[in-house]
Amino acid sequence: MEEETKIALQWQEFEKVDMRIGTILEVNDFPEARKPAYQLTIDFGTEIGIKKSSAQITKRYKKEELIVSNTMF
């Protein structure tokens, strides 16, 4: 099993992290990824709009569980 690398942030560094809540509109398999992943279409509202991303969360979530969920990115 792969070992996770944990990085501790100081408070000043953490304040610079841009976290947003988005609504997942679409979830697709991402067969081109090196590790199993989903391609996500996320709506971040009028300020940012709709963006695409990917996430290696296939072991924890089924595609159906993610659609129309509000998630922090």
N, C-alpha and C positions, 0 to 999 in steps of 0.2 A: 504494500500500500504506500502511496506517495505521502511524504511528510509535508505538512503545511508550514509555510514560513510566516511567522507572526511579526508584525512591525509595530512597535509602540510609537505613538505620536505624542509629542508635547502639546499642551493646550494651544499654544500659538500656532502650531502647524494645523491642528484640528480646526481652528477657526477659519482657515483658508479653504477647507473642503466644501465644495458646492454640492449639497444634497438637495434633491428635488423629489416630489411625489408625482408619479405619472400613472396613467391608466393604460394597461396593456390591451391593445386593440386586436392584435393578431400574433399568433405563435406558430412558427414553422420549424420543421427539422432543419438542421444545418449540416448536411453530410460532408461539406468541404472542410469543416473545422477539424483541427488535429485531434481534439478530444470531443466526446459527445456534447453537443450544445444545441440550443434553440436560437433561432433568429426571432427577434421581438420587434413589433411596431408599437411604439409608445406615444401616447398623447400627453404632452406636458402643458397643455393649455395655451392661451392666446399669446403669452409672452415668448414662449420657445417654439411651440407648434408640435408637429408630429415628427418623431425621429426614429431611426432604426438602430438596434443594438443587438448584441448576442450575449448569451449567458450559459455557462456550463452548470446547469441546474437540472439536468435530465434525470439524475438519480433521486432527486428530492421531490420533483413535481411532474405531474402529467400535464400535457398541453391544455387540457380542458380546465384544469384548476387555475391556470394563470390568466385566461382571457377575462377581461373586464375587471381585473383586480387592481386595486390601487397599491402601488409598490414604491418604496423609497429607492432612488438611484443615486 
